[in-house]
Amino acid sequence: MTRNPTGKGHHGLNGCSGLGEIHLRLRDRRFSLILERIPRSEIIPASGAGPAGLPAIRGEILRTNVSEQSEPNSQAAEPRLATAVAEIRSLVADARRRGERVGFVPTMGALHAGHVQLMKTAREECPFVVASIFVNPTQFAPHEDFHKYPRPLERDLAACRSAGVAAVFHPAVETMYPPGASTFVDVPALAQTLEGAHRPTHFKGVATVVTQLFQIVQPDRAYFGQKDYQQQTLIRRMVRDLHMPLEIRVCPTVREPDGLAMSSRNVYLQGADRQSALALSQALKLARERLHQGDKDLPGIRQAMHALLSGTPSVTVDYATLIDPDSLAELAAVQPRMVAIIAARVGTTRLIDNEVIEVK
Ligand code: AMP
């Protein structure tokens, strides 16, 4: 059994010195076989050592590390529920002792198919998946829906279980923010535009809680949705700037069959507002089609997006624009890769959506 002395991953992973990882399936069980080449420095010369004390055997020695995983399905084991920092750390430490890579999916709960897809992707790549369920007060402004945000814990745990999540971290607010907590993480270059212009304290709360969660769970990989485009851009920048030792994976937006991006806030959409909410994905489609047809008139496209949204009953636009995928700056001219991005209120429900658009 091997353990990387850094405590992060295996020798054979993360582009280190290993030979690779093989996944074997046997009935409903899955095994991951990790092949590692033993570094010469770790080989103790036997009595039959070769010349100059070098071991007679060369680098062909392999050690294997086989770990058994259950498939992500409804038969999966009940996830362990941890509310204390020490509890989740101990579960993660056990997984590391077994040599398992740790994946992490941070959420605010009220889980839907978009969250489940993130968990399943994590489960495909990582034998041990942790999900967090925490409605983070610091990312809500006082007038926003923190208290009313849905918290269906039992249903969420069932969703985690069906996705093969091994442990759920569900802390109390006081655990994450004990009395006197006063340290915040800010990424101002990406936090003030778009969502930040309408929710000025939002991303400081997001960056802070995500940093705390990364510190607590210490995953090898964390999974985020493209649905929150600005959020994943900002988190990738934060991880880079602070040299956080993990990989960020971004997964595509999961949509309802009619195009509405899945969101925990969709449950607020009452009556005709559910139909009106389709205006967001329709405005993104309009932008994509015009750009794909060779239209270079960005102000005209923005205006058409606004007109479609504002012409829909109960829709009020916060922004609907085309931006650079990395800097998030509003574009003055067409470029090969762009993001159409929208925030709008439908009745009293605020929704966001986006689409990456590529043109030749
Ligand atoms: P939330 O619970 O809203 O904080 O979201 C938790 C994670 O799920 C974030 O990384 C979101 O981007 C992601 N997510 C939310 N909705 C979707 C969706 N429709 N498709 C894919 N990922 C999503």
Residues whose N, C-alpha, C, O or C-beta is under 5 A from the ligand:
A	BS01	AMP	P106 T107 M108 G109 G114 H115 Y223 F224 G225 Q226 K227 D228 C251 P252 T253 V254 A261 M262 S263
